[in-house]
Amino acid sequence: MTGTYDLSVPRTYRGGRPIPMVLLFYGFDSNPAQFSALTGLPSRGSADGDLVVVPHAQGDETEWQFSAHGTDATFVDALVTSLERTFCVDRHAVYAVGFSAGAAFTIIYSCARQGRITAIATVAVEFQLGCTRPMPIMAFHGTDDPLVPYRNGAIGLSLPGVKVRGTERNMADWARLDRCRAVPHRRQIASQVVEQAWVGCVRGTSVVLYTIFGGGHSWPGADPRQAPGLTTQQVSATSEVLSFVSRFGT
């Protein structure tokens, strides 16, 4: 296996007892160290008892290949296998989390490995990209995202000339895949944030969307010192993702 990655191991890890593993994929023009500092997920996840790994993209290290079987995916496969051999990983509790281009890679990679990935969480991208059977998902998206628009039919900077399907339609796709009820429960959790949860899904699955009104292309709740003026503190994607992770697995 070639390639680099950052790894956060729980201080309490002693082996013998299976622990969850979280794969974290950064967005365009970032890197593991920068994204770890921005989200705080590796440090907080390991404090919660999770093994958190942030792989480096292969080739162009600032961009993920949108391929389920390219060099990035092959590297991640080898990395997961290596970590499962090194640590006592709960193979029923392997999660993939991503932001922006990393979210797209998260979906593409995970949908091609539904026997290996337990659940996914995405920020800014939630297109249904290849899953053929139920997959739990938690998503976050800002309504004023200029790169990947929230509104159906809008055109964003990341896909010039392409009208997007829209966040709520994308999430309805996931709800149908997970055989949830068509109409989600809607709950305002802050002045800027609404949670929509689709219920009645296939056992072991969940579909949840956090809409950030006025939010841009950012990780909600990120350290403002790392991303000044680009994020909301009304909801923490990191906190919600770690809570989401704790619901699944053995």
C-alpha positions as CSV (number, residue, x, y, z in Angstrom):
1,M,0.0,0.0,0.0
2,T,1.3,3.4,-0.9
3,G,0.0,6.8,0.1
4,T,-0.3,8.8,3.3
5,Y,-3.0,9.5,5.8
6,D,-3.6,11.0,9.3
7,L,-4.8,8.7,12.0
8,S,-6.4,9.5,15.4
9,V,-6.5,6.5,17.8
10,P,-8.5,6.6,21.0
11,R,-6.3,7.0,24.1
12,T,-8.3,4.3,25.7
13,Y,-7.7,1.8,22.9
14,R,-6.1,-1.4,24.2
15,G,-7.1,-4.0,21.6
16,G,-9.5,-6.9,22.0
17,R,-12.7,-4.8,22.0
18,P,-14.0,-3.7,18.6
19,I,-14.1,0.0,17.9
20,P,-15.8,2.0,15.2
21,M,-13.8,3.5,12.3
22,V,-14.6,6.8,10.6
23,L,-13.1,7.7,7.1
24,L,-13.0,11.4,6.6
25,F,-12.6,12.9,3.2
26,Y,-11.7,16.6,2.7
27,G,-12.9,19.1,0.1
28,F,-11.1,20.6,-2.9
29,D,-7.7,22.3,-2.2
30,S,-7.5,21.0,1.3
31,N,-5.5,18.3,3.1
32,P,-5.8,16.0,6.1
33,A,-4.1,18.4,8.6
34,Q,-6.1,21.4,7.5
35,F,-9.4,19.6,7.4
36,S,-8.8,17.9,10.8
37,A,-8.2,21.4,12.3
38,L,-11.2,22.9,10.6
39,T,-13.7,20.2,11.7
40,G,-12.2,18.9,14.9
41,L,-13.7,15.6,14.0
42,P,-10.5,13.4,14.4
43,S,-9.7,14.7,17.9
44,R,-13.3,14.6,19.1
45,G,-14.0,11.3,17.4
46,S,-11.0,9.6,19.0
47,A,-12.0,11.1,22.3
48,D,-15.4,9.3,21.8
49,G,-13.7,6.0,21.2
50,D,-13.6,6.1,17.4
51,L,-10.7,5.3,15.1
52,V,-10.6,8.3,12.7
53,V,-8.6,8.2,9.5
54,V,-8.1,11.1,7.0
55,P,-6.6,9.8,3.8
56,H,-4.6,11.9,1.3
57,A,-6.0,11.8,-2.2
58,Q,-3.6,10.1,-4.7
59,G,-2.3,11.8,-7.8
60,D,-3.5,15.4,-7.4
61,E,-3.6,15.5,-3.6
62,T,-6.1,18.3,-3.5
63,E,-8.8,16.6,-5.5
64,W,-10.5,13.2,-5.2
65,Q,-11.2,11.1,-8.3
66,F,-14.9,10.6,-8.8
67,S,-14.5,6.9,-9.4
68,A,-15.4,3.9,-7.4
69,H,-12.4,1.9,-8.7
70,G,-9.7,4.5,-9.4
71,T,-6.4,4.9,-7.6
72,D,-8.0,6.9,-4.8
73,A,-10.6,4.2,-4.1
74,T,-8.0,1.4,-4.5
75,F,-5.8,3.2,-1.9
76,V,-8.7,3.6,0.5
77,D,-9.5,-0.1,0.1
78,A,-6.0,-1.0,1.0
79,L,-5.9,1.4,3.9
80,V,-9.1,0.1,5.4
81,T,-7.8,-3.5,5.1
82,S,-4.5,-2.5,6.7
83,L,-6.2,-0.7,9.6
84,E,-8.6,-3.6,10.2
85,R,-5.6,-5.9,10.5
86,T,-3.7,-3.5,12.8
87,F,-6.6,-2.6,15.1
88,C,-9.7,-4.4,16.4
89,V,-12.1,-2.5,14.1
90,D,-15.8,-3.3,14.3
91,R,-16.5,-4.2,10.7
92,H,-20.2,-3.5,11.3
93,A,-19.3,0.1,12.2
94,V,-17.2,1.6,9.4
95,Y,-18.4,5.1,8.4
96,A,-17.5,7.5,5.6
97,V,-17.8,11.2,6.0
98,G,-17.0,14.0,3.5
99,F,-17.3,17.6,2.6
100,S,-17.9,19.0,-0.9
101,A,-15.7,17.0,-3.4
102,G,-14.9,14.7,-0.5
103,A,-18.6,14.2,0.0
104,A,-19.1,13.2,-3.6
105,F,-16.2,10.7,-3.3
106,T,-17.8,9.5,0.0
107,I,-21.0,8.6,-1.8
108,I,-19.4,7.1,-4.9
109,Y,-16.9,5.0,-2.9
110,S,-19.5,3.9,-0.3
111,C,-22.2,3.0,-2.8
112,A,-19.8,0.6,-4.5
113,R,-19.0,-1.0,-1.1
114,Q,-22.3,-1.3,0.7
115,G,-21.1,-4.5,2.4
116,R,-18.2,-2.6,3.9
117,I,-19.5,0.9,4.8
118,T,-22.2,1.1,7.5
119,A,-23.4,4.6,7.0
120,I,-22.4,7.9,5.4
121,A,-22.5,11.6,6.3
122,T,-22.1,14.4,3.8
123,V,-21.8,18.2,3.8
124,A,-22.7,20.3,0.6
125,V,-23.1,17.3,-1.7
126,E,-25.8,14.6,-1.4
127,F,-26.5,13.3,-4.9
128,Q,-27.5,9.7,-4.9
129,L,-24.5,8.3,-6.8
130,G,-24.8,4.6,-7.3
131,C,-26.3,3.0,-4.1
132,T,-28.6,0.1,-5.1
133,R,-29.8,-0.9,-1.6
134,P,-30.7,1.0,1.6
135,M,-27.9,3.2,3.1
136,P,-28.2,5.4,6.1
137,I,-27.3,9.0,5.4
138,M,-27.0,12.3,7.3
139,A,-26.6,15.4,5.1
140,F,-26.0,19.1,5.7
141,H,-26.5,21.9,3.1
142,G,-26.6,25.7,3.1
143,T,-29.4,27.3,1.1
144,D,-27.0,30.0,-0.2
145,D,-24.3,27.6,-1.3
146,P,-22.8,29.2,-4.5
147,L,-20.8,26.1,-5.6
148,V,-23.4,23.4,-5.2
149,P,-26.9,25.0,-5.1
150,Y,-29.5,23.9,-2.7
151,R,-32.4,24.9,-5.0
152,N,-33.6,22.5,-7.7
153,G,-32.8,23.7,-11.2
154,A,-30.1,26.2,-10.0
155,I,-26.6,26.3,-11.6
156,G,-23.6,26.4,-9.3
157,L,-19.9,27.4,-9.8
158,S,-18.7,23.8,-9.4
159,L,-20.8,22.5,-12.3
160,P,-21.0,25.4,-14.9
161,G,-24.0,25.1,-17.1
162,V,-25.5,22.1,-15.2
163,K,-28.8,22.5,-13.5
164,V,-28.7,20.6,-10.2
165,R,-31.5,18.3,-9.0
166,G,-31.7,20.2,-5.7
167,T,-31.0,19.1,-2.1
168,E,-34.5,18.2,-1.0
169,R,-35.0,16.1,-4.2
170,N,-31.7,14.4,-3.6
171,M,-32.7,13.5,-0.1
172,A,-36.1,12.2,-1.3
173,D,-34.1,9.9,-3.6
174,W,-32.3,8.5,-0.5
175,A,-35.6,8.2,1.4
176,R,-37.1,6.1,-1.5
177,L,-34.0,3.9,-1.5
178,D,-34.3,3.4,2.2
179,R,-38.1,2.8,1.8
180,C,-38.9,5.6,4.3
181,R,-42.2,7.5,4.4
182,A,-42.4,10.1,1.7
183,V,-42.9,13.2,3.9
184,P,-40.2,14.0,6.5
185,H,-40.7,15.2,10.0
186,R,-39.6,18.9,10.0
187,R,-38.2,20.5,13.2
188,Q,-36.6,23.9,13.6
189,I,-33.6,23.5,15.9
190,A,-32.3,27.0,15.6
191,S,-33.2,30.3,13.9
192,Q,-31.0,29.3,11.0
193,V,-31.3,25.5,11.0
194,V,-34.1,23.0,10.2
195,E,-33.8,19.3,10.6
196,Q,-35.8,17.0,8.3
197,A,-35.9,13.3,9.3
198,W,-37.6,10.7,7.1
199,V,-39.1,7.9,9.3
200,G,-40.5,4.4,8.7
201,C,-37.3,3.5,6.9
202,V,-36.0,-0.1,6.5
203,R,-34.7,-1.3,9.8
204,G,-31.1,-0.2,10.4
205,T,-31.4,2.9,8.1
206,S,-32.0,6.6,8.6
207,V,-32.3,9.6,6.4
208,V,-31.7,13.1,7.9
209,L,-31.1,16.5,6.4
210,Y,-29.9,19.7,8.1
211,T,-30.8,22.7,6.1
212,I,-28.8,25.9,7.0
213,F,-30.7,28.9,5.9
214,G,-28.3,31.5,4.5
215,G,-25.5,29.0,4.8
216,G,-22.8,28.8,2.2
217,H,-20.3,26.2,1.1
218,S,-18.9,25.4,4.5
219,W,-18.7,22.8,7.3
220,P,-21.4,23.9,9.9
221,G,-19.9,24.6,13.3
222,A,-16.3,24.7,12.0
223,D,-13.8,26.5,14.1
224,P,-14.3,30.1,13.0
225,R,-10.6,30.7,13.5
226,Q,-10.0,28.2,10.6
227,A,-12.9,29.5,8.4
228,P,-13.8,33.0,9.5
229,G,-17.2,34.2,8.3
230,L,-17.9,31.0,6.4
231,T,-19.8,28.9,8.9
232,T,-22.7,28.9,11.3
233,Q,-22.3,27.9,15.0
234,Q,-26.1,27.1,15.3
235,V,-25.4,23.4,14.4
236,S,-22.2,21.4,14.6
237,A,-21.8,18.9,11.8
238,T,-19.1,17.3,13.8
239,S,-21.3,16.8,16.9
240,E,-24.2,15.5,14.8
241,V,-22.0,13.2,12.8
242,L,-20.5,11.6,15.9
243,S,-24.0,11.2,17.3
244,F,-25.1,9.6,14.1
245,V,-22.1,7.2,14.2
246,S,-23.0,6.1,17.7
247,R,-26.5,4.9,16.5
248,F,-25.2,2.2,14.2
249,G,-23.0,-0.8,14.3
250,T,-23.0,-3.6,16.9
